Amino acid sequence: MATILDKIIAQKREDIKEVKDLSREEIRGFKKERSFIDGLMNATEMAIISEFKRASPSKGIINANLDPAEQAALYASNGASAISVLTDRHFQGRLADLAKVRSAVELPILCKDFIVERKQISHAKAAGADLVLLIASVLGKQDMYDLFEYANEIGLEALVEIHDEVDLEKALAVRANLIGINNRDLKSFEVKLETTEKLGPIVRQSGAFLISESGMKTQADVRRAAKAGANGVLVGETFMAASNLQRAFEDFKIPLETVSQR
């Protein structure tokens, strides 16, 4: 029986057929404009990638009324390290949202989508992205290598997302220097913070920077991720639904020296 992820990927491959290839001029050249990874090198506190996400297949509508540019500006003013923008239709997202965010902030922007072809990366760069998400579980080893190299070639950083040891092998094979551990199983949509605790030390031993994704609801959750070796967290639903965004950020800004990493 097809999972939600299977259906999303099948639809994505159909949608891409209608997407045109872009020229070098249309993708803003090959220059890297902003680096999220550089910011991690001398960071003294957990990095916070704040996400703009209207909805999700697992939660339904989270907040459909927020403007992407306004929300991104709020994230930036509260100390976000980068902005993640969901651009997939199953999350009520679109590339136009990313372009609006680019016009509002100077922070690095992550295009969060189900990327399976080069031209998606080209369009992300054209819209103003600085990073793209590459999900190991939906890519074969050769596709992962090809897309990772292409992203770097046109001046983008790649956040390689993993959920288990098989995914980790793919990330290490391309020598990814930024790895995200998704605590959510994309097949069942179940969230377990133990996923970061299990894989985090291995990721850090490889020399890569580590981002823990999904399930960050409290300061205790962020501390668990930090203790497992995370350099930062990606937070979507908690911030999108927050009644007091400033307080939420304050809770998640954890000085790295206060956490004993493994």
N, C-alpha and C positions, 0 to 999 in steps of 0.2 A: 504494500500500500504506500502510495506517495506521501511523503511528509510535507509540511508547510515549506520547508527549505527547498525540496525538490520542485514544488510548484513555482516558487519564486524564481529559481534558476531557469526553469523551462520558459517562464514568461519573459525573463530578462533576455534570453537568447533570441526570442522572437522580436522583442522591442528593438534590439540592437540592429536588426536587419534594416530598419528604417533610419538608422543614424549614419550620417555621412562622415567620411574621413576629413580631417582638417590639415591645412598646410602649416608649415612652420610659423608663418606670420600670424595665423589664426590662433596658435597655441602660445602666443607671447614669447616666441623664441625658446631657447634651451637654458636660459639663465635661471639659477636658483635664487629666488627673491627673499625668502625667509626660511630659517632653519629651526625646527622644533628641537632636533637632536642637539644642536649647539647649546640651546638653553638648558638642557639636562646636565651638561658636563660639569658645571660648577654650581648646580642648584643646592640650596640649603634646606628646602622644604619640598614636600610632595608636590609634583606638578599636577595641575588639574586641567584635564581636557573637558570642557563644558559642551554639552551636546544640544543642538536644536533638533527636536524630534516631536512632531505633532501626535503621532500614534504609532502603534506597533501591533503585529499580528497576535501577540500574547496578551497585551493589555488593552487593546482597543484605543479609543481616543484618550490622549493624555492631556493635551491642551491645544485645541484647534484654533484659538483666537489670537495667539501671540504672533507678532510680526518678527520675522527672522532678523532684520537689521536692528530693531529695538532690543530684542532679547540678547543678541550678540554684544551690543554696546553695554548692556547691564552686566553681562558676564565679564567683559573686559574691565569695567570699572570696579568690579569686585575681586579682581586678581586672577582671572583665568590665565592659564599658560598658553592655551590654544583653544580653538573652537572646532567642534565636529558638527558637520551638517549631514543629516540623512537625506539622500537624494533619490531614494527608491520609492516607487508609487505605493508599495504595500505599507509604507510608513507615512503616507500622504506627503512625501517629499518630492523635490524637483531640483534640477540644477539651478533654476532661477533663484531659489532660496540661497544657494551658495554665493551666487553673484551679488545678491543683496547684502549678505554678510560681509563680503569682501569690500563693499563700498562703505561699510560702517566701522570696520576695525582694521588695525595693522598687525594683529596677532597672526601666527600661523593658522591655516585652516585645513582641516582634514575632510576630504570627500569620503563619506562613509556610504558605500554602495556594494553591490554584489558584482565585482569586476571580473569579467571573463574574457575581455578582448581589449586590445591596445587602444582602439578608438575611444573607449570609455575614459581611459587615462588622459588622452588628448583633450577631450571635452572638459574634464575636470580641471586641467591646467588652464584652458581657455576661460573658464568661469572664475578663476582666481585661486584655485587650491594650491597648497604647498605640500600636502601629503595625500596619499591615497591608501585606502585599506585593501589589503590582499588577504582573502580568507583561505587559509590552507586547506580546509576541509572540502572546498568546492573546486580546487585546482589540482591538476596532476603536477608531478614534479617538473616536467618540461614547461608547462604553461606558467607555473610559478616563476621559474627562472626567466622566461621570456618577458613576462609582465614586470617583474622586479627590475630587470635590466633596462627595460624601456622607460619605466618611471624615472630611474636615475639619469638616463640619457637625456630626457627633456627637462631636467632640473627639479624633479619632485622626490621627496623622501617617501618611503613606504613603511607603513605599519603592518607587519605581517601577523595576522591573527591566528592563534592556535587554541585548541581545546584539549588535546591529548598528545600522547607520545608520537603517534604517527604524524600528526601535524607538525610537531616540534622538529622531526627529522627533515621535513621540507623546508622549514625556516632556517635550520642550521646549514642545509645544503646550499642555500643561496647566500650564506653568511650575512643574514639579516642583522642589522645593528639596532633595530627597534622592533621589539616583539610584544604583541598584546596577547594576554591570556584572557580569553572570554570565559567567564564563570558560567555563562549560559550555554547549555547544550542546544545548538541550533536545530537539532532534530526533534527534541522533546520540549525545548524551551524551559527546562528546569534549570534553576540557578543554584550553584554550590560554590561558596567561597573557598572550599577546600581545594578546588581546582588550581587556584593561584598558589596555595600553600604547598601543593604537591609538585607543580612544575616550576614555580618561581626560582628556587635555588639552582635548578639545572640551567635555566635561561641566563641567570646572572653569571654562572660559572663560564658560560660561553663568551662572556664579554659584552653581550647585547644589553641595551637599556630595556627595562620592562615596564609595561603599562598593564594594570589590572582593570578589566572591563566587566561591567554589569554587576548588579547587586550591591552597589555602594549606597547605603541608606543612612548610616550613622557614622560617627567618628570612630567607633569601635571597629566597624568594617574596614575603614581606611587604615587604621592601625594594624589590622590583621594582614592587609595587603602589603603594607610597608615592612612588617616583620618578615614576610616571605621573600622580600627583596625588591618589591616594586619601587620604581622611581616616580611613578605617578598613577593616577586613576582616571578613567573615563566615566563621566557621570552624565546621565541623560534624564531619566524619569524623575529622579529626586529633585533636580533643579527646575525642570519644566513645570512641576506641580507644586513647587515651594511657595508658601505664603510669605515667607521672609527669606529672600534669596541671600541677603547679606549675612544673616545668621548661619545659613547652610554652608556658605563659603568659609566662614570663620571656623566652623566645626571641622572642616575637611583640610584646612591648612595646617599640616603637621610638620614641624621641623624634623628633618631626617635624623638629626643627632639624638633626638629624644626616643628613637625607636631602635632597639637592638636588632639589626638585620642578621639573618642567618648566614 
